Amino acid sequence: APDQPPAPPAIASQSGGCGVAGSRMTDTRRRVKVYTLNEDRQWDDRGTGHVSSCYVERLKGMSLLVRAESDGSLLLESKINPNTAYQKQQDTLIVWSEAENYDLALSFQEKAGCDEIWEKICQVQGKDPSVDITQDLVDESEEERFDDMSSPGLELPSCELSRLEEIAELVASSLPSPLRREKLALALENEGYIKKLLEIFHVCEDLENIEGLHHLYEIIKGIFLLNRTALFEVMFSEECIMDVIGCLEYDPSLSQSRKHREFLTKTAKFKEVIPISDPELKQKIHQTYRVQYIQDMVLPTPSVFEENMLSTLHSFIFFNKVEIVGMLQEDEKFLTDLFAQLTDEATDEEKRQELVNFLKEFCAFSQTLQPQNRDAFFKTLSNMGILPALEVILGMDDAQVRSAATDIFSYLVEYNPSMVREFVMQEAQQNDDDILLINLIIEHMICDTDPELGGAVLLMGLLRTLVDPENMLATANKTEKTEFLGFFYKHCMHVLTAPLLANTTEDKPSKDDFQTAQLLALILELLTFCVEHHTYHIKNYIINKDILRRVLVLMASKHAFLALCALRFKRKIIGLKDEFYNRYIMKSFLFEPVVKAFLNNGSRYNLMNSAIIEMFEFIRVEDIKSLTAHVIENYWKALEDVDYVQTFKGLKLRFEQQRERQDNPKLDSMRSILRNHRYRRDARTLEDEEEMWFNTDEDDMEDGEAVVPPSDKTKNDEDIMDPISKFMERKKLKESEEKEVLLKTNLSGRQSPSFKLSFSSGTKSNLTSQSSTSNLPGSPGSPGSPGSPGSPGSVSKSTSQMAAITTK
């Protein structure tokens, strides 16, 4: 049977209506291949064309028409019968039986076209287009139902060796028609026919009758495609299943028969890690394994038209697995023995490995359970002591056992992290830190021998889930976040950071191989997550243990990804704008490793360069005063020559503005008056005042804030303006010096000369006249903010604003 039709070339559109020649059709949605089922149950391609639906007078009803795209000839004319079962498969196939032994299929190029025609069919039959089959398999017409009642059903030939070919043909011809499939299935159930067929199979094998065996293969395969649970129960019974597998060994398309039964009886060994006393459970496990084997290895891959015909087989396996999990879960003796042997030191390594693998598979099976059943499953395992058992197993030397135990632990964490947290907090009251479950997990992460650290990445993800406050519960009497984070920072954090601290005792990493760098990057990733989501716990830890200084040693690593991880950690801390962190950074001079890395990077335009500049730009834009002052006072000489971005010169400008405000505190009150337009001098001094305003810091001023006491308002203009005039003279002198420096600077590389322009006389009026509208001073997009591009070109707008201000 063919797959989807190949993607065709672009073609003309259909102008709509019936009988339009293919040459004039471009609507690819309506492009289809027509297939018919031949006597050998193979689908024959009848050609490619365009499908339409309309009323055909001759057929007295709505019909499907397909005209060939090559010459416009009629490939298909089929009346949409109200009682025909049309089936939609795989979004682009419509399959139906035109007559008893004549099946048709339309394979669409596009899903949209299939949906369109499907809606037409459903409309005629009065069905909802959301269904995949328009008629119930047993919902025949009145005439068929009458026939069905008058005759007992399908008449099966007598089960004899000489009639196998006839039986095979009957099964093959019944499969396409839903009604005939139903009748065939009922006949096979009622007459015990399958067991008789399997008896003939033994006769054929004894006589080496290959032709008969080939017919039996086709018959048994056809019975699978009937998709009936009642038939599967007979075929998969203890007495029949191996014979069914035997029949499927003789595929006519293969030159030699397969040896499936030999594999299942001799090669595949059933291991009972713990003896199973319940014979029904044991039989169910055998049956599930064999049926899974039939599905995966014996049956040929179903074709595009058969894919829905094995859905009952999938369901059979699924419900068997659910039943096995339920039966094992209820067998208390079995689970008690399992956990006792797992944790017993006397258990030998091979046996323990089998036990852990069994438990891992048991947990994997549980993923198929419904949510309420899965709750009961994990509750049972928890009551049986799965977490203490995992703790014992993780402390063992066998790497394979530990790996399987880690997988089991991941099932538990993903299912219920609170259950795991509660256990580790309780055990901390009795045990040393070294043998705590979480610390064992951290140690396995640190000691992962895989060069790519696959296991460590998985374990880091589990730790992240455990320390994530988002999935922690808060009840009336206690908060899980407070309790667990208190426990984690007291008992586990030192284990997590041990490799980091051990590797950063000097001014560069003591070990800098790739695997160590990868591990440290993982640890830093978790610490960065903690900075973002934990508040005072991580702050106390970083400041008390001097963690940031040690992390910044990794800026000297030869591995760029690790240096960037260290930088990202610091950037996350600075992003919090917390003065406790800022004081710690300044006190320990923790910008030094960053500046060193920046200078060592030279003029290379790479991620390191951009990330460091972004950090300083953040400090400038957010106007973090303490850090601005610290950077300029200690590192300005190293950074003053960087002119391809204006970040550092902008920081210097911020710093000088801060210092001037400190030198002359009266300016603050004056700036507030100017900003609120409460006091204005004549137009001649307007420019000077606005220049000063653009150079002030918006964070220090609030709209409508009256800084000047009421009594001050009565003072003379000269008294108030005298210190401002002095300030403006000093400011102009400083600006002229800065302008000289900037004009001498050679702007190259990635820098556009916009910063230089903002100080030139040609644009000054534009910059100053935009004072009170869209941009606030100090904001990143503000024309007057240091380091931002100038914005010439708004003269007319600014002139009217200036006039309005002057009038007021």
TIVEXDREN-762789 format. One record per residue (C-alpha): x, y, z; chain; residue number from 1; residue in three letters. Coordinates in steps of 0.5 Angstrom, whole numbers, plus 500, padded with zeros to 3 digits. Layout:
N
X;Y;Z;A;NUM;Ala
...
This chain:
808
500;500;500;A;1;Ala
503;507;498;A;2;Pro
505;512;503;A;3;Asp
502;519;502;A;4;Gln
502;522;495;A;5;Pro
509;525;493;A;6;Pro
509;533;493;A;7;Ala
507;535;486;A;8;Pro
509;541;482;A;9;Pro
505;547;483;A;10;Ala
499;547;479;A;11;Ile
493;551;476;A;12;Ala
487;553;480;A;13;Ser
480;550;480;A;14;Gln
475;555;478;A;15;Ser
470;551;482;A;16;Gly
464;547;480;A;17;Gly
464;540;477;A;18;Cys
467;538;470;A;19;Gly
473;543;470;A;20;Val
479;541;466;A;21;Ala
485;539;470;A;22;Gly
489;544;466;A;23;Ser
485;550;469;A;24;Arg
486;548;476;A;25;Met
491;551;481;A;26;Thr
488;549;487;A;27;Asp
493;544;490;A;28;Thr
488;543;496;A;29;Arg
484;539;491;A;30;Arg
489;535;488;A;31;Arg
488;528;490;A;32;Val
491;521;488;A;33;Lys
485;515;487;A;34;Val
487;508;489;A;35;Tyr
483;502;488;A;36;Thr
484;495;492;A;37;Leu
486;490;488;A;38;Asn
484;482;489;A;39;Glu
491;481;492;A;40;Asp
489;487;497;A;41;Arg
494;491;494;A;42;Gln
492;499;493;A;43;Trp
493;500;485;A;44;Asp
494;508;483;A;45;Asp
489;510;478;A;46;Arg
492;517;477;A;47;Gly
492;524;480;A;48;Thr
487;529;479;A;49;Gly
482;534;482;A;50;His
476;532;486;A;51;Val
470;536;487;A;52;Ser
463;535;489;A;53;Ser
456;537;486;A;54;Cys
449;534;485;A;55;Tyr
449;529;479;A;56;Val
443;528;476;A;57;Glu
444;521;473;A;58;Arg
446;519;480;A;59;Leu
440;523;483;A;60;Lys
445;525;489;A;61;Gly
451;529;491;A;62;Met
457;526;488;A;63;Ser
465;526;488;A;64;Leu
468;527;482;A;65;Leu
475;527;480;A;66;Val
478;529;473;A;67;Arg
485;527;471;A;68;Ala
490;533;471;A;69;Glu
493;531;465;A;70;Ser
487;531;460;A;71;Asp
481;533;464;A;72;Gly
478;525;463;A;73;Ser
473;523;469;A;74;Leu
477;518;474;A;75;Leu
472;517;479;A;76;Leu
464;519;479;A;77;Glu
462;516;486;A;78;Ser
455;518;489;A;79;Lys
456;520;497;A;80;Ile
451;514;499;A;81;Asn
448;516;506;A;82;Pro
449;509;509;A;83;Asn
456;508;506;A;84;Thr
462;508;512;A;85;Ala
467;513;510;A;86;Tyr
473;513;514;A;87;Gln
478;519;515;A;88;Lys
486;517;516;A;89;Gln
492;521;517;A;90;Gln
489;527;516;A;91;Asp
490;526;508;A;92;Thr
486;520;507;A;93;Leu
479;518;505;A;94;Ile
477;511;505;A;95;Val
471;507;503;A;96;Trp
467;501;500;A;97;Ser
464;502;494;A;98;Glu
461;495;493;A;99;Ala
462;489;497;A;100;Glu
469;487;493;A;101;Asn
471;494;491;A;102;Tyr
474;499;496;A;103;Asp
477;506;494;A;104;Leu
481;511;497;A;105;Ala
483;519;496;A;106;Leu
490;521;498;A;107;Ser
490;528;498;A;108;Phe
496;533;497;A;109;Gln
494;538;503;A;110;Glu
490;537;509;A;111;Lys
485;543;508;A;112;Ala
483;539;502;A;113;Gly
481;533;505;A;114;Cys
478;537;511;A;115;Asp
473;540;505;A;116;Glu
471;534;502;A;117;Ile
470;530;509;A;118;Trp
465;536;511;A;119;Glu
461;535;504;A;120;Lys
461;528;506;A;121;Ile
459;529;513;A;122;Cys
454;534;511;A;123;Gln
450;529;506;A;124;Val
450;524;511;A;125;Gln
448;529;517;A;126;Gly
454;527;521;A;127;Lys
459;532;525;A;128;Asp
465;533;521;A;129;Pro
470;532;528;A;130;Ser
468;524;527;A;131;Val
474;520;523;A;132;Asp
468;515;521;A;133;Ile
461;517;518;A;134;Thr
458;510;520;A;135;Gln
458;505;526;A;136;Asp
462;499;524;A;137;Leu
455;495;526;A;138;Val
451;501;524;A;139;Asp
448;498;517;A;140;Glu
442;500;513;A;141;Ser
435;497;514;A;142;Glu
436;492;508;A;143;Glu
443;490;511;A;144;Glu
440;489;518;A;145;Arg
434;485;515;A;146;Phe
439;481;511;A;147;Asp
443;480;517;A;148;Asp
437;478;522;A;149;Met
435;473;516;A;150;Ser
442;470;516;A;151;Ser
446;467;522;A;152;Pro
452;471;519;A;153;Gly
458;469;515;A;154;Leu
459;462;513;A;155;Glu
466;460;514;A;156;Leu
469;454;510;A;157;Pro
470;447;514;A;158;Ser
477;448;517;A;159;Cys
481;443;513;A;160;Glu
488;443;510;A;161;Leu
485;443;503;A;162;Ser
481;449;504;A;163;Arg
486;454;507;A;164;Leu
487;457;501;A;165;Glu
479;459;501;A;166;Glu
479;461;508;A;167;Ile
485;466;506;A;168;Ala
481;469;501;A;169;Glu
475;470;505;A;170;Leu
479;473;510;A;171;Val
482;478;505;A;172;Ala
476;480;502;A;173;Ser
472;481;509;A;174;Ser
477;486;511;A;175;Leu
476;492;507;A;176;Pro
468;492;509;A;177;Ser
466;494;516;A;178;Pro
460;490;516;A;179;Leu
464;483;513;A;180;Arg
469;484;518;A;181;Arg
464;484;524;A;182;Glu
461;478;521;A;183;Lys
467;474;520;A;184;Leu
470;476;527;A;185;Ala
463;473;530;A;186;Leu
464;467;526;A;187;Ala
471;466;529;A;188;Leu
469;467;536;A;189;Glu
463;463;536;A;190;Asn
466;456;532;A;191;Glu
472;456;536;A;192;Gly
475;457;529;A;193;Tyr
482;459;531;A;194;Ile
484;453;535;A;195;Lys
482;449;529;A;196;Lys
487;453;525;A;197;Leu
492;452;530;A;198;Leu
491;444;530;A;199;Glu
492;445;522;A;200;Ile
498;449;523;A;201;Phe
501;443;527;A;202;His
499;438;521;A;203;Val
503;443;516;A;204;Cys
509;443;520;A;205;Glu
509;436;521;A;206;Asp
508;435;513;A;207;Leu
513;441;511;A;208;Glu
507;443;507;A;209;Asn
510;450;506;A;210;Ile
504;452;501;A;211;Glu
499;451;507;A;212;Gly
504;455;512;A;213;Leu
504;461;507;A;214;His
496;461;507;A;215;His
496;460;515;A;216;Leu
500;466;515;A;217;Tyr
496;470;511;A;218;Glu
490;468;515;A;219;Ile
493;469;522;A;220;Ile
495;476;520;A;221;Lys
488;478;517;A;222;Gly
485;476;524;A;223;Ile
490;481;527;A;224;Phe
487;486;523;A;225;Leu
480;485;525;A;226;Leu
482;488;531;A;227;Asn
478;484;536;A;228;Arg
479;484;544;A;229;Thr
475;477;544;A;230;Ala
480;474;539;A;231;Leu
486;477;542;A;232;Phe
484;473;548;A;233;Glu
484;467;545;A;234;Val
490;468;541;A;235;Met
494;470;547;A;236;Phe
492;465;551;A;237;Ser
498;460;554;A;238;Glu
496;454;550;A;239;Glu
495;458;543;A;240;Cys
500;464;543;A;241;Ile
506;460;541;A;242;Met
503;457;536;A;243;Asp
500;464;533;A;244;Val
507;466;533;A;245;Ile
509;460;529;A;246;Gly
504;461;524;A;247;Cys
507;468;523;A;248;Leu
514;465;522;A;249;Glu
512;463;515;A;250;Tyr
512;470;511;A;251;Asp
511;468;504;A;252;Pro
515;474;502;A;253;Ser
521;471;506;A;254;Leu
525;466;503;A;255;Ser
527;463;509;A;256;Gln
522;462;516;A;257;Ser
524;466;522;A;258;Arg
526;463;528;A;259;Lys
521;467;533;A;260;His
519;461;538;A;261;Arg
526;459;538;A;262;Glu
528;466;541;A;263;Phe
523;466;546;A;264;Leu
524;459;549;A;265;Thr
531;459;549;A;266;Lys
535;466;548;A;267;Thr
530;470;552;A;268;Ala
530;468;559;A;269;Lys
525;470;565;A;270;Phe
529;472;571;A;271;Lys
525;473;577;A;272;Glu
529;477;582;A;273;Val
524;476;587;A;274;Ile
520;469;587;A;275;Pro
513;471;584;A;276;Ile
508;467;588;A;277;Ser
502;469;584;A;278;Asp
501;464;578;A;279;Pro
496;469;575;A;280;Glu
501;475;575;A;281;Leu
507;470;573;A;282;Lys
502;468;567;A;283;Gln
500;476;565;A;284;Lys
508;478;565;A;285;Ile
510;472;560;A;286;His
504;474;556;A;287;Gln
505;481;556;A;288;Thr
512;480;554;A;289;Tyr
510;475;548;A;290;Arg
505;480;545;A;291;Val
510;486;546;A;292;Gln
515;482;542;A;293;Tyr
509;480;537;A;294;Ile
508;487;536;A;295;Gln
515;490;535;A;296;Asp
518;484;532;A;297;Met
513;479;528;A;298;Val
508;483;525;A;299;Leu
510;487;519;A;300;Pro
510;494;520;A;301;Thr
502;496;518;A;302;Pro
501;500;512;A;303;Ser
498;507;511;A;304;Val
491;504;511;A;305;Phe
492;499;516;A;306;Glu
495;503;522;A;307;Glu
488;504;525;A;308;Asn
487;496;525;A;309;Met
492;495;531;A;310;Leu
489;500;536;A;311;Ser
486;494;540;A;312;Thr
493;490;540;A;313;Leu
496;497;543;A;314;His
490;497;548;A;315;Ser
491;490;550;A;316;Phe
499;491;552;A;317;Ile
497;497;555;A;318;Phe
492;495;560;A;319;Phe
496;488;561;A;320;Asn
502;493;564;A;321;Lys
497;497;568;A;322;Val
494;490;571;A;323;Glu
501;488;572;A;324;Ile
503;494;576;A;325;Val
497;494;580;A;326;Gly
498;486;582;A;327;Met
505;488;584;A;328;Leu
503;494;588;A;329;Gln
498;490;592;A;330;Glu
503;484;593;A;331;Asp
506;486;600;A;332;Glu
510;480;601;A;333;Lys
514;481;594;A;334;Phe
515;489;595;A;335;Leu
518;488;603;A;336;Thr
522;482;600;A;337;Asp
525;487;594;A;338;Leu
527;493;599;A;339;Phe
530;488;604;A;340;Ala
534;485;599;A;341;Gln
536;492;596;A;342;Leu
539;494;602;A;343;Thr
542;488;605;A;344;Asp
549;489;605;A;345;Glu
550;481;604;A;346;Ala
546;481;597;A;347;Thr
551;480;592;A;348;Asp
553;485;586;A;349;Glu
549;482;580;A;350;Glu
543;480;584;A;351;Lys
543;488;587;A;352;Arg
543;490;580;A;353;Gln
538;486;578;A;354;Glu
533;488;583;A;355;Leu
535;496;582;A;356;Val
533;494;574;A;357;Asn
527;491;576;A;358;Phe
525;497;581;A;359;Leu
527;502;575;A;360;Lys
522;498;570;A;361;Glu
517;498;575;A;362;Phe
517;506;576;A;363;Cys
517;506;568;A;364;Ala
511;502;568;A;365;Phe
508;507;573;A;366;Ser
508;512;568;A;367;Gln
502;509;564;A;368;Thr
498;509;570;A;369;Leu
492;514;571;A;370;Gln
494;520;576;A;371;Pro
490;517;582;A;372;Gln
493;510;580;A;373;Asn
500;514;580;A;374;Arg
499;517;587;A;375;Asp
497;511;590;A;376;Ala
503;507;587;A;377;Phe
508;512;589;A;378;Phe
505;513;596;A;379;Lys
506;505;596;A;380;Thr
513;506;594;A;381;Leu
514;511;599;A;382;Ser
511;507;605;A;383;Asn
515;501;603;A;384;Met
521;506;604;A;385;Gly
524;507;597;A;386;Ile
528;513;599;A;387;Leu
532;510;605;A;388;Pro
533;504;600;A;389;Ala
536;509;595;A;390;Leu
540;512;600;A;391;Glu
543;506;601;A;392;Val
544;504;594;A;393;Ile
547;511;592;A;394;Leu
552;510;597;A;395;Gly
555;503;594;A;396;Met
561;503;589;A;397;Asp
557;499;583;A;398;Asp
556;505;578;A;399;Ala
551;501;574;A;400;Gln
547;500;580;A;401;Val
548;508;582;A;402;Arg
546;510;575;A;403;Ser
539;506;575;A;404;Ala
538;509;582;A;405;Ala
539;516;580;A;406;Thr
533;514;574;A;407;Asp
529;512;580;A;408;Ile
530;518;584;A;409;Phe
528;522;578;A;410;Ser
522;519;577;A;411;Tyr
520;521;585;A;412;Leu
523;528;584;A;413;Val
519;529;578;A;414;Glu
512;526;581;A;415;Tyr
513;529;588;A;416;Asn
519;534;590;A;417;Pro
515;535;597;A;418;Ser
515;528;599;A;419;Met
523;528;597;A;420;Val
524;534;601;A;421;Arg
520;532;607;A;422;Glu
524;526;607;A;423;Phe
531;529;607;A;424;Val
529;534;612;A;425;Met
527;529;617;A;426;Gln
533;524;616;A;427;Glu
538;530;617;A;428;Ala
536;530;624;A;429;Gln
539;523;625;A;430;Gln
545;523;620;A;431;Asn
551;526;618;A;432;Asp
551;531;613;A;433;Asp
556;526;609;A;434;Asp
550;521;608;A;435;Ile
544;525;607;A;436;Leu
541;523;600;A;437;Leu
541;530;597;A;438;Ile
549;530;599;A;439;Asn
550;523;595;A;440;Leu
546;526;589;A;441;Ile
551;532;589;A;442;Ile
557;528;590;A;443;Glu
555;523;584;A;444;His
554;530;580;A;445;Met
561;532;582;A;446;Ile
564;525;580;A;447;Cys
561;524;574;A;448;Asp
566;520;569;A;449;Thr
562;521;563;A;450;Asp
566;526;559;A;451;Pro
560;530;557;A;452;Glu
557;530;564;A;453;Leu
550;527;562;A;454;Gly
549;524;568;A;455;Gly
551;531;572;A;456;Ala
546;535;568;A;457;Val
541;530;569;A;458;Leu
542;531;577;A;459;Leu
543;538;576;A;460;Met
536;539;574;A;461;Gly
533;535;579;A;462;Leu
537;539;585;A;463;Leu
534;545;581;A;464;Arg
527;542;582;A;465;Thr
528;541;589;A;466;Leu
531;548;591;A;467;Val
526;552;586;A;468;Asp
521;556;591;A;469;Pro
516;556;585;A;470;Glu
514;548;587;A;471;Asn
514;549;595;A;472;Met
508;549;599;A;473;Leu
505;554;604;A;474;Ala
501;551;609;A;475;Thr
497;555;615;A;476;Ala
502;552;620;A;477;Asn
509;552;616;A;478;Lys
512;554;610;A;479;Thr
516;549;606;A;480;Glu
521;554;603;A;481;Lys
523;557;609;A;482;Thr
524;550;612;A;483;Glu
527;547;606;A;484;Phe
532;553;604;A;485;Leu
534;553;611;A;486;Gly
536;546;611;A;487;Phe
539;546;604;A;488;Phe
544;552;606;A;489;Tyr
546;549;613;A;490;Lys
547;542;610;A;491;His
548;541;603;A;492;Cys
551;548;600;A;493;Met
558;547;602;A;494;His
558;540;599;A;495;Val
555;543;592;A;496;Leu
561;549;592;A;497;Thr
566;545;595;A;498;Ala
569;544;587;A;499;Pro
569;551;586;A;500;Leu
572;553;592;A;501;Leu
578;548;592;A;502;Ala
579;550;584;A;503;Asn
580;558;586;A;504;Thr
585;558;592;A;505;Thr
590;562;587;A;506;Glu
588;568;582;A;507;Asp
587;563;577;A;508;Lys
583;556;577;A;509;Pro
588;551;579;A;510;Ser
585;545;574;A;511;Lys
582;548;568;A;512;Asp
581;542;564;A;513;Asp
575;541;560;A;514;Phe
571;536;564;A;515;Gln
572;541;570;A;516;Thr
570;547;567;A;517;Ala
564;544;565;A;518;Gln
562;541;572;A;519;Leu
564;548;575;A;520;Leu
559;551;569;A;521;Ala
554;547;572;A;522;Leu
555;549;579;A;523;Ile
555;556;577;A;524;Leu
548;555;573;A;525;Glu
545;553;580;A;526;Leu
548;558;584;A;527;Leu
546;563;579;A;528;Thr
539;560;580;A;529;Phe
539;561;587;A;530;Cys
541;568;587;A;531;Val
535;570;583;A;532;Glu
530;566;587;A;533;His
533;565;594;A;534;His
533;572;598;A;535;Thr
537;572;604;A;536;Tyr
539;565;604;A;537;His
544;566;598;A;538;Ile
546;573;600;A;539;Lys
548;571;607;A;540;Asn
552;565;604;A;541;Tyr
555;569;598;A;542;Ile
558;575;603;A;543;Ile
560;570;609;A;544;Asn
564;565;605;A;545;Lys
566;571;600;A;546;Asp
563;566;594;A;547;Ile
563;572;589;A;548;Leu
571;573;589;A;549;Arg
572;566;588;A;550;Arg
567;565;582;A;551;Val
571;571;579;A;552;Leu
577;567;579;A;553;Val
574;563;574;A;554;Leu
574;569;569;A;555;Met
581;567;568;A;556;Ala
580;561;565;A;557;Ser
582;559;558;A;558;Lys
575;556;557;A;559;His
570;562;555;A;560;Ala
564;559;557;A;561;Phe
566;558;564;A;562;Leu
569;565;564;A;563;Ala
562;568;562;A;564;Leu
558;563;567;A;565;Cys
562;567;572;A;566;Ala
561;574;569;A;567;Leu
553;572;569;A;568;Arg
553;570;576;A;569;Phe
556;577;578;A;570;Lys
551;580;573;A;571;Arg
545;577;576;A;572;Lys
548;580;583;A;573;Ile
549;587;580;A;574;Ile
542;586;577;A;575;Gly
538;586;584;A;576;Leu
541;593;586;A;577;Lys
542;591;593;A;578;Asp
546;595;597;A;579;Glu
549;589;601;A;580;Phe
552;586;595;A;581;Tyr
554;593;593;A;582;Asn
558;594;599;A;583;Arg
561;587;599;A;584;Tyr
563;588;592;A;585;Ile
566;595;593;A;586;Met
570;593;599;A;587;Lys
573;587;596;A;588;Ser
575;590;590;A;589;Phe
571;585;586;A;590;Leu
571;589;579;A;591;Phe
578;588;578;A;592;Glu
578;581;575;A;593;Pro
572;583;570;A;594;Val
576;589;568;A;595;Val
583;585;567;A;596;Lys
579;580;563;A;597;Ala
576;586;559;A;598;Phe
583;589;558;A;599;Leu
586;582;556;A;600;Asn
580;581;551;A;601;Asn
583;587;547;A;602;Gly
580;590;542;A;603;Ser
576;583;540;A;604;Arg
569;584;538;A;605;Tyr
566;577;542;A;606;Asn
561;575;547;A;607;Leu
566;577;553;A;608;Met
567;584;550;A;609;Asn
559;585;549;A;610;Ser
557;582;556;A;611;Ala
562;586;560;A;612;Ile
560;593;557;A;613;Ile
553;591;558;A;614;Glu
554;590;565;A;615;Met
557;597;566;A;616;Phe
552;600;561;A;617;Glu
547;597;566;A;618;Phe
550;601;572;A;619;Ile
550;607;568;A;620;Arg
543;607;566;A;621;Val
540;604;572;A;622;Glu
545;610;576;A;623;Asp
547;605;581;A;624;Ile
551;611;585;A;625;Lys
555;607;589;A;626;Ser
558;602;584;A;627;Leu
559;608;579;A;628;Thr
563;612;584;A;629;Ala
567;606;586;A;630;His
569;604;578;A;631;Val
571;611;576;A;632;Ile
575;612;582;A;633;Glu
579;605;582;A;634;Asn
579;603;574;A;635;Tyr
578;610;570;A;636;Trp
585;610;568;A;637;Lys
584;603;565;A;638;Ala
578;605;562;A;639;Leu
578;612;559;A;640;Glu
581;610;553;A;641;Asp
575;606;551;A;642;Val
572;610;546;A;643;Asp
568;605;541;A;644;Tyr
562;605;546;A;645;Val
561;611;550;A;646;Gln
559;607;556;A;647;Thr
565;609;560;A;648;Phe
565;616;559;A;649;Lys
558;616;561;A;650;Gly
559;613;567;A;651;Leu
565;618;568;A;652;Lys
559;624;567;A;653;Leu
555;620;572;A;654;Arg
560;620;577;A;655;Phe
562;628;576;A;656;Glu
554;630;576;A;657;Gln
554;626;583;A;658;Gln
560;629;586;A;659;Arg
558;636;584;A;660;Glu
551;635;587;A;661;Arg
555;633;593;A;662;Gln
559;639;593;A;663;Asp
553;644;592;A;664;Asn
547;641;596;A;665;Pro
543;647;594;A;666;Lys
543;646;587;A;667;Leu
538;640;589;A;668;Asp
532;645;591;A;669;Ser
533;649;585;A;670;Met
533;644;580;A;671;Arg
526;642;583;A;672;Ser
524;649;582;A;673;Ile
526;649;575;A;674;Leu
523;642;573;A;675;Arg
516;644;575;A;676;Asn
517;651;572;A;677;His
515;655;578;A;678;Arg
521;660;577;A;679;Tyr
523;662;570;A;680;Arg
528;667;568;A;681;Arg
528;671;561;A;682;Asp
529;667;555;A;683;Ala
536;669;555;A;684;Arg
538;664;561;A;685;Thr
533;659;559;A;686;Leu
538;655;555;A;687;Glu
543;655;561;A;688;Asp
538;653;565;A;689;Glu
536;647;561;A;690;Glu
543;645;560;A;691;Glu
544;644;567;A;692;Met
537;640;567;A;693;Trp
539;635;562;A;694;Phe
545;634;566;A;695;Asn
542;632;573;A;696;Thr
539;626;575;A;697;Asp
532;624;574;A;698;Glu
532;619;580;A;699;Asp
533;625;585;A;700;Asp
527;629;583;A;701;Met
520;627;583;A;702;Glu
514;631;579;A;703;Asp
511;636;584;A;704;Gly
516;635;589;A;705;Glu
517;642;593;A;706;Ala
524;642;596;A;707;Val
524;649;597;A;708;Val
521;651;604;A;709;Pro
515;656;603;A;710;Pro
519;661;607;A;711;Ser
525;661;601;A;712;Asp
520;663;596;A;713;Lys
520;670;599;A;714;Thr
528;671;598;A;715;Lys
530;675;592;A;716;Asn
532;672;585;A;717;Asp
539;674;586;A;718;Glu
540;671;592;A;719;Asp
537;664;590;A;720;Ile
540;665;583;A;721;Met
547;667;585;A;722;Asp
550;660;587;A;723;Pro
547;657;580;A;724;Ile
550;662;576;A;725;Ser
557;660;579;A;726;Lys
555;653;578;A;727;Phe
553;654;571;A;728;Met
560;658;570;A;729;Glu
564;652;573;A;730;Arg
559;647;568;A;731;Lys
561;651;562;A;732;Lys
568;651;563;A;733;Leu
568;643;564;A;734;Lys
564;642;558;A;735;Glu
569;646;554;A;736;Ser
574;641;557;A;737;Glu
570;635;555;A;738;Glu
569;637;548;A;739;Lys
576;638;547;A;740;Glu
578;631;549;A;741;Val
572;628;545;A;742;Leu
574;632;539;A;743;Leu
581;629;539;A;744;Lys
578;622;540;A;745;Thr
579;618;534;A;746;Asn
572;615;533;A;747;Leu
573;608;530;A;748;Ser
570;601;530;A;749;Gly
563;600;532;A;750;Arg
562;607;534;A;751;Gln
558;612;530;A;752;Ser
560;619;532;A;753;Pro
553;621;535;A;754;Ser
556;622;542;A;755;Phe
561;627;539;A;756;Lys
555;631;536;A;757;Leu
551;632;542;A;758;Ser
556;637;544;A;759;Phe
557;640;538;A;760;Ser
554;647;537;A;761;Ser
549;645;531;A;762;Gly
545;641;535;A;763;Thr
545;644;542;A;764;Lys
539;648;541;A;765;Ser
535;642;539;A;766;Asn
537;638;545;A;767;Leu
536;643;550;A;768;Thr
529;645;547;A;769;Ser
526;638;548;A;770;Gln
526;638;555;A;771;Ser
519;637;558;A;772;Ser
516;632;553;A;773;Thr
518;625;551;A;774;Ser
525;624;554;A;775;Asn
526;624;561;A;776;Leu
534;626;563;A;777;Pro
538;620;565;A;778;Gly
534;615;561;A;779;Ser
537;611;556;A;780;Pro
533;614;550;A;781;Gly
534;621;552;A;782;Ser
537;625;547;A;783;Pro
541;629;553;A;784;Gly
543;623;557;A;785;Ser
550;621;557;A;786;Pro
553;616;552;A;787;Gly
546;616;548;A;788;Ser
546;619;540;A;789;Pro
544;626;539;A;790;Gly
537;627;535;A;791;Ser
537;633;531;A;792;Pro
532;634;526;A;793;Gly
526;636;531;A;794;Ser
527;644;530;A;795;Val
519;646;529;A;796;Ser
516;642;535;A;797;Lys
522;644;539;A;798;Ser
521;652;538;A;799;Thr
513;652;539;A;800;Ser
515;648;546;A;801;Gln
520;653;548;A;802;Met
515;659;546;A;803;Ala
510;656;550;A;804;Ala
515;655;556;A;805;Ile
517;662;555;A;806;Thr
510;665;556;A;807;Thr
509;661;562;A;808;Lys
